[in-house]
Amino acid sequence: MSEAEEFDDDEFDGPVKKFMYVNRRAPYGTIYALEGLEVVLITAAFDQDVSMVFIDDGVFEIKKGHDTEAVNMKNFSPTYRALDGYDVEKLYVERESMEARGMTEDDLIVPVEVLSSDELGALMQEQDVVIGF
């Protein structure tokens, strides 16, 4: 039997964990938003249960119409549309944060579930891992 035949993919499958990534910062001016997005994609590539939450200025990460010319950075917001291809379909926005910034669901680049702060808190309690950016 060859080495390739001896390898059993199932031997290395670990438990699926529930990862929630909480995005609180504006998309440009720091590396947090882009790095957070990259971590989400990597986690999802390992077949984990991944969700994303957008709170505070993090709601701007998924706002339509980013103009990044003034900050001399590449607009990475279209990458959020790739999340579905990685089976990252659990996207949440805190209602209070969105409303405080004068935004509605129509302003967002991807479909989300809008939840209150209390509802998000309860959802966070169900996760195995919560990481903030």
C-alpha positions as CSV (number, residue, x, y, z in Angstrom):
1,M,0.0,0.0,0.0
2,S,1.4,3.4,-0.9
3,E,1.7,6.3,1.5
4,A,-1.1,8.1,-0.4
5,E,-3.4,5.2,0.1
6,E,-2.7,5.0,3.8
7,F,-3.6,8.7,4.3
8,D,-7.1,9.0,5.7
9,D,-8.5,12.5,5.5
10,D,-11.0,11.8,8.2
11,E,-8.2,11.2,10.8
12,F,-7.4,14.9,10.7
13,D,-10.8,16.3,10.9
14,G,-11.2,18.1,14.2
15,P,-14.4,19.4,15.7
16,V,-16.1,22.2,14.1
17,K,-16.0,25.3,16.3
18,K,-18.3,28.4,16.2
19,F,-16.1,31.4,15.4
20,M,-17.6,34.9,15.6
21,Y,-15.6,37.9,14.4
22,V,-16.7,41.3,15.7
23,N,-15.8,44.2,13.5
24,R,-15.9,47.5,15.3
25,R,-13.5,49.8,13.3
26,A,-13.8,51.9,10.2
27,P,-12.5,50.2,7.1
28,Y,-9.6,52.5,6.4
29,G,-6.9,54.2,8.4
30,T,-5.8,51.0,10.2
31,I,-5.2,47.4,9.2
32,Y,-7.9,46.0,11.4
33,A,-10.7,45.7,8.9
34,L,-8.6,44.1,6.1
35,E,-6.8,41.8,8.5
36,G,-10.0,40.8,10.1
37,L,-11.5,39.9,6.7
38,E,-8.5,37.8,5.8
39,V,-8.7,35.9,9.1
40,V,-12.4,35.2,8.4
41,L,-11.6,33.8,5.0
42,I,-8.8,31.6,6.4
43,T,-11.0,30.3,9.2
44,A,-13.8,29.5,6.8
45,A,-11.3,27.7,4.5
46,F,-10.8,25.2,7.4
47,D,-14.5,24.4,7.4
48,Q,-15.3,26.1,10.7
49,D,-18.7,27.7,11.5
50,V,-17.9,31.4,10.9
51,S,-20.1,34.4,11.5
52,M,-19.3,38.1,11.3
53,V,-20.8,41.0,13.3
54,F,-20.5,44.7,12.4
55,I,-20.8,47.1,15.3
56,D,-19.9,50.7,15.9
57,D,-17.9,52.1,12.9
58,G,-17.5,48.6,11.7
59,V,-20.8,49.0,9.9
60,F,-18.9,51.2,7.4
61,E,-16.9,48.2,6.3
62,I,-19.9,46.8,4.4
63,K,-21.3,50.2,3.2
64,K,-21.7,50.6,-0.6
65,G,-19.7,53.1,-2.5
66,H,-16.3,53.3,-0.8
67,D,-14.2,56.0,-2.3
68,T,-10.6,55.4,-1.1
69,E,-8.7,57.8,-3.4
70,A,-8.2,60.3,-0.6
71,V,-6.7,57.8,1.8
72,N,-4.6,56.2,-1.0
73,M,-5.7,52.7,-0.2
74,K,-7.3,50.0,-2.4
75,N,-11.0,49.5,-1.9
76,F,-11.3,46.0,-0.5
77,S,-15.0,46.1,0.2
78,P,-16.0,44.0,-2.8
79,T,-14.1,41.1,-1.1
80,Y,-17.1,40.9,1.3
81,R,-19.1,39.5,-1.6
82,A,-16.7,36.5,-1.7
83,L,-17.8,35.4,1.8
84,D,-20.7,33.4,0.4
85,G,-18.2,31.3,-1.7
86,Y,-16.5,30.4,1.6
87,D,-19.8,29.5,3.2
88,V,-19.7,32.5,5.5
89,E,-23.4,33.4,5.4
90,K,-24.0,34.5,8.9
91,L,-23.5,38.3,8.7
92,Y,-25.0,40.5,11.5
93,V,-25.2,44.2,12.0
94,E,-26.1,45.9,15.2
95,R,-29.3,47.9,14.6
96,E,-28.3,50.7,17.0
97,S,-24.9,51.2,15.3
98,M,-26.4,51.3,11.9
99,E,-29.1,53.7,12.9
100,A,-26.7,56.0,14.7
101,R,-24.8,56.4,11.5
102,G,-27.9,57.1,9.4
103,M,-27.7,53.8,7.5
104,T,-30.2,51.2,6.4
105,E,-29.9,47.7,5.0
106,D,-30.2,49.2,1.5
107,D,-26.8,50.9,2.1
108,L,-25.0,47.6,2.6
109,I,-22.9,45.7,0.0
110,V,-24.0,42.3,1.3
111,P,-27.1,40.8,2.8
112,V,-27.1,40.9,6.6
113,E,-29.4,40.1,9.6
114,V,-30.0,43.2,11.6
115,L,-30.1,42.5,15.4
116,S,-30.4,44.6,18.5
117,S,-27.5,44.9,20.9
118,D,-29.2,42.5,23.3
119,E,-29.9,39.9,20.5
120,L,-26.2,40.1,19.5
121,G,-25.1,39.6,23.1
122,A,-27.2,36.4,23.3
123,L,-25.8,35.2,20.0
124,M,-22.2,35.8,21.2
125,Q,-22.9,33.6,24.2
126,E,-23.5,30.7,21.8
127,Q,-20.1,30.9,20.2
128,D,-17.0,28.9,21.0
129,V,-14.7,31.7,20.0
130,V,-15.3,35.5,19.7
131,I,-12.6,37.6,18.2
132,G,-12.7,41.4,17.9
133,F,-11.1,43.6,15.2
